[in-house]
Amino acid sequence: MRQPRLRASLLIAGAGAVLVLIDVGGLAAELSGLGLIALGSALVAPGMRFPRGDSPTWWRLLAAGTLLVAAGVALGQALETPGGLVAAVGGALVVIAAALGLP
């Protein structure tokens, strides 16, 4: 994957994680953040195919963070505090992955 595309994709995912972490717009902001994280992850995914199945650690963090944010947003509709904590952990993982993956 070319570096400008990778950089832009990771910045999109990171911006979505910041929206989830600051949580100022309620459900709309969380869903927007989740959408940006999913978009950034989807844009990065095609470049993460390696011949032996090895993938960078930051890619695994990004994937795990994306799943945790999705689960946290869904859980937050029923149980606000646990859902917010799960989403926050996922958002932190996405930010860390974006920082580690930037070329």
N, C-alpha and C positions, 0 to 999 in steps of 0.2 A: 504494500500500500504506500502511496506517495505521502510524504510528510505533511504537506499542506492539508490534504484531506483528513489524515489522521488527527492532526492538530485541531481542525475545525470540528470534527466529530466528537473528540474528547471535550472540547470547550462547550459544545451543545449539551452533552451529558452533565458536565459540571454545573452549567447554568441551571439545568433542571434540578439537580441535587440541592443547589442553594435555595431554589424556590420551595422545595420540600422542607429544608432545614429551618428556614426563617418562619414559615407557616403564618404569614400575615393575611392571606386572602381566603382562608378557609378551604373548603373542598375544591373550589375552582382552581386555586393556586396549586393545591396538591396534585390534582389531575393534570394540570398543565405541566408541572414539574415532572410527573411520571411520564407524560407523553414525550417531553424533551429527552429524558433519560433513555426511554425506549428507542427513540429516533437515533440518538447518538450511539447507543449500543448496536442497533441494527446497521448503521453505517460503518461501524468498525468491524463487525463480524466477518464479512467476506475476506478481509485481509488477514484474519487470524487462523487460516488453514495452514497447518504445518505437516510435513510428510510423515513424521513419526507420531503424530498426535500430541506433540509437545506444544504448549501454549504459554505465553508469558504470564507470570504471576499477576500482573496488573489486570490482564484480561479476565482471569478468574474472579478477581475482586470486583470488577465492573459487572460481570454477569451475576454474581451473588448479590451485590448491592441493588441491582435492578430488580431482582426477584424479591428481595426484602422490602424494598419500597412499595412494590405492587401489593405484597401481602399486608404491609402496614397500613396502606391506604384503605384496603378492603376491610381489614380488622378494625380500623378506626371508626368505621360506620356503626359498628356494634359496641365496641369497647374503646372509648376515646384514648385513655392513657396508655394501655398496652399497644394499641395500634400506632400511636404517636411515637412511642419508644422504638418499635420495630422499624418504622419509617425513618426515624432519625439515625438509627444504626446503619440502615441501608444507604441513606444519603451520605453519611460519613464515608462508607466504603466506596461509593461512587466518586466522591471528591478525592480520596486517597488514590484510587485507581487512575483517575484523570491526571493527577499530579505525577504519578509514577510513569504513566504511559506517554506523556508529552515528549516529543523528540527534541 
